[in-house]
Amino acid sequence: VIRGKDHIANTRRQRYIFDYFGWEPPVYRHYGRMGIEGVVLSTSQMRAGIAAGEYRGWDDIRLGTLRAIARRGISPEAVREAVLDIGIGETDISFSWENLFARNKAIVDPSSNRYFFVPDPVPVRVQGGPDHVAHALLHPAHPERGTRDLHFTGEVILPREDLAEGRAMVRLKDLFNIEMTGEGTDISACFAGDSLADARARKAPIIQWLPAGAGVPCTLVTPDGDRAGMCEPRVAAELGQVVQFERVGFARIDAVSAEGIIAYFTHR
């Protein structure tokens, strides 16, 4: 018999009855409460929140349900391993997201293709940049899977958060270096060579990008809110799979439509 430690008193009564009649009692195991930091576990609160429209449903990733965990792209194997690590005991415990994420990353990383997702994109024209095709590997450990070919023809979109004031050089991943001036949406850039060594010497950040006009609208659903941006068109072929958005994290592709792609954030 496996049940919560709040039934320990009932176990004593039941054992008394078994002993009185001379029956062999079952084996009892009691477990303490499991807390999961940052998510709602109360079913009454969940039900009320769903009815009020606060949550999308029982698989809303702000909830602590198995359906919510699965929708994020957490594999059943990772959940099983994380729970086995905890074991059964009468002491109340706090479930570790970090342990679950580490277990899941080890499972999904080998199969997760890499793509660029540009949140809050800003268009930037690069002066002097030669037309070029970037051949980005689908997976760095599996070159046999092929590449994603990104065609640069003069203008790109970049994450707004990477256009910080005072940041001179950045390297567009798998492409080349650019020098930037300006701030906000008034950003100009010029070609600064393709030497990775130069970028490293100047401690230039390596950032994701997309050719202007070549991306697909993408919404990344996270526990902290939705992030709107653009992603590579090939992501649409990954429906139901977990991918890695480079520099952002792993995500499960949840829906694909004419309006764009919806992805659920898994973890870093």
C-alpha positions in Angstrom: 0.0 0.0 0.0 1.6 3.3 -1.1 0.0 6.5 0.1 0.6 9.8 1.7 2.0 10.2 5.2 -1.3 11.7 6.3 -2.6 8.1 6.4 -0.1 6.9 9.0 -2.8 6.9 11.7 -5.1 4.9 9.4 -2.3 2.4 8.9 -2.1 1.8 12.7 -5.8 1.1 12.9 -5.7 -1.2 9.9 -2.8 -3.2 11.3 -4.7 -3.6 14.6 -7.6 -5.2 12.7 -5.2 -7.5 10.7 -3.5 -8.5 14.0 -6.8 -9.1 15.7 -8.0 -11.5 13.0 -4.6 -13.1 12.6 -4.3 -12.0 9.0 -1.0 -11.2 7.3 -0.9 -7.4 6.9 0.2 -5.8 3.6 3.4 -3.8 3.3 2.8 -0.1 3.8 4.9 2.7 2.4 4.1 6.4 3.1 5.4 9.4 1.3 5.7 13.1 2.2 4.4 16.0 0.3 6.2 17.1 -2.8 6.6 20.8 -3.5 7.4 22.2 -6.9 8.8 25.7 -6.8 7.2 28.3 -9.1 4.1 26.3 -10.2 0.5 25.8 -9.0 -0.2 22.3 -7.6 -3.6 22.8 -6.0 -6.2 21.3 -8.3 -8.9 23.6 -6.9 -6.8 26.6 -7.8 -6.0 25.2 -11.2 -9.7 24.5 -11.9 -10.7 28.0 -10.8 -7.9 29.6 -12.9 -8.9 27.6 -16.0 -12.5 28.6 -15.6 -11.6 32.3 -15.2 -9.4 32.2 -18.3 -6.2 32.8 -16.3 -4.7 29.5 -17.6 -5.0 28.0 -21.1 -6.0 24.6 -19.8 -4.6 21.7 -17.7 -1.5 21.7 -19.9 -0.7 25.4 -19.3 3.1 25.4 -18.6 2.6 27.5 -15.5 1.0 24.5 -13.8 2.6 21.5 -12.2 0.6 18.8 -14.1 2.2 16.0 -16.1 0.3 17.3 -19.2 2.0 20.7 -18.7 5.4 19.1 -18.4 4.8 17.0 -21.5 3.7 20.0 -23.5 7.0 21.7 -22.7 8.8 18.8 -24.3 10.0 17.0 -21.1 10.4 13.3 -21.9 8.7 10.6 -19.7 12.1 9.1 -19.2 13.4 12.3 -17.6 10.5 12.5 -15.3 10.9 8.9 -14.3 14.6 9.3 -13.6 14.1 12.5 -11.6 11.4 10.9 -9.4 13.6 7.8 -8.9 16.4 10.1 -7.7 14.0 11.5 -5.0 12.7 8.1 -3.9 9.9 7.4 -1.4 10.2 8.8 2.1 8.1 10.3 4.8 9.9 13.6 4.7 8.4 16.5 2.7 10.6 17.3 -0.3 11.0 20.0 -2.9 11.2 18.8 -6.5 14.2 20.1 -8.3 13.6 21.7 -11.8 17.3 21.8 -12.3 17.7 18.1 -11.9 14.7 17.4 -14.2 16.1 19.8 -16.9 19.5 18.2 -16.7 18.0 14.7 -17.1 15.9 15.9 -20.0 18.7 17.7 -21.8 20.8 14.6 -21.8 17.9 12.8 -23.5 16.8 15.3 -26.0 20.0 17.1 -27.0 21.3 14.4 -29.4 18.0 14.4 -31.4 17.3 18.2 -31.3 18.1 20.0 -34.5 19.4 23.6 -34.1 17.7 26.7 -35.5 17.7 30.4 -35.1 14.9 32.2 -33.3 15.1 36.0 -33.3 12.9 37.5 -30.5 11.7 41.1 -30.9 13.5 41.4 -34.2 15.0 44.7 -35.5 15.9 45.0 -39.3 19.5 46.1 -39.9 21.1 46.8 -43.2 24.8 45.8 -43.4 26.8 48.1 -45.6 29.6 46.4 -47.7 28.5 42.9 -46.8 29.1 40.5 -49.7 26.2 38.3 -50.8 26.8 35.0 -49.0 25.2 31.8 -48.1 25.7 30.6 -44.5 25.7 26.9 -44.1 24.7 26.3 -40.5 24.8 22.7 -39.2 21.5 21.2 -38.1 23.4 19.6 -35.3 27.1 20.2 -34.5 27.6 16.6 -33.4 25.9 15.1 -36.4 27.1 16.8 -39.6 25.6 14.0 -41.6 22.1 15.6 -41.0 23.1 18.4 -43.3 22.9 22.2 -43.0 20.4 25.1 -43.0 21.3 27.4 -45.8 20.7 31.1 -44.9 21.1 33.6 -47.8 22.5 37.0 -46.9 21.7 39.7 -49.4 22.3 42.9 -47.5 19.7 43.1 -44.7 19.2 41.0 -41.6 17.0 40.9 -38.5 18.6 40.8 -35.1 17.3 40.5 -31.5 16.6 43.9 -30.0 18.3 42.9 -26.7 21.6 42.4 -28.6 21.6 45.9 -30.0 22.8 47.4 -26.7 24.3 50.9 -26.8 28.1 50.8 -26.8 28.3 47.4 -28.4 30.5 47.9 -31.4 31.3 44.5 -33.0 29.2 41.4 -33.1 29.5 38.2 -35.0 26.6 36.9 -36.9 26.7 33.2 -36.2 28.0 31.1 -39.2 28.3 34.3 -41.3 30.7 37.2 -40.5 31.5 40.1 -38.3 29.7 43.5 -38.3 30.4 46.9 -36.7 27.3 48.6 -35.4 26.6 52.2 -34.6 23.4 53.9 -33.3 20.9 52.8 -30.8 17.2 51.7 -30.5 15.8 51.1 -33.9 18.2 53.5 -35.5 21.0 51.0 -36.0 23.4 51.0 -38.9 26.1 48.3 -39.5 29.0 47.6 -41.8 30.9 44.5 -42.8 33.9 43.9 -40.5 35.4 40.8 -42.1 34.8 37.1 -41.5 37.6 36.3 -39.1 36.4 34.4 -36.1 39.8 35.1 -34.4 39.2 38.9 -34.7 35.8 38.6 -33.1 37.2 36.5 -30.2 40.0 39.0 -29.8 37.5 41.8 -29.4 35.2 39.7 -27.2 32.4 40.2 -29.7 29.3 38.3 -28.9 28.1 35.7 -31.4 24.4 36.2 -32.0 21.7 34.6 -34.0 20.2 36.3 -37.1 17.9 35.8 -40.1 17.9 37.2 -43.6 15.3 40.0 -43.7 12.1 38.8 -45.2 13.0 35.1 -44.9 11.7 34.4 -41.4 8.4 32.9 -40.2 6.5 34.5 -37.3 7.1 32.5 -34.2 5.7 32.8 -30.6 7.7 31.2 -27.9 5.4 30.4 -24.9 7.3 30.5 -21.6 6.3 30.4 -17.9 7.1 34.1 -17.8 5.0 35.1 -20.8 5.0 34.8 -24.6 8.0 36.0 -26.7 7.2 37.1 -30.2 9.8 36.8 -32.9 10.8 35.2 -36.2 12.3 31.8 -36.8 13.7 29.7 -39.7 11.0 28.4 -42.1 12.3 24.8 -41.7 11.2 24.8 -38.1 7.7 24.1 -39.4 8.8 20.6 -40.3 9.6 19.9 -36.7 6.0 19.8 -35.5 5.7 17.9 -32.2 9.5 17.6 -31.9 11.9 19.3 -29.5 14.5 21.6 -31.2 17.1 24.0 -29.8 16.8 27.6 -30.6 20.4 28.7 -30.4 21.2 31.1 -27.6 17.6 30.8 -26.4 17.1 27.2 -25.3 15.2 24.0 -26.1 11.6 24.2 -27.3 8.8 21.9 -28.4 7.1 22.9 -31.6 3.5 22.8 -30.7 1.5 24.2 -33.6 2.1 25.3 -37.2 -0.4 27.4 -39.2 -0.6 30.0 -41.9 -0.2 32.6 -39.1 3.1 31.2 -37.9 4.6 28.8 -35.4 3.9 28.3 -31.7 6.7 26.8 -29.7 6.7 25.9 -26.0 9.9 26.7 -24.0 11.4 23.5 -22.5 14.6 24.7 -20.7 18.0 26.2 -21.4 
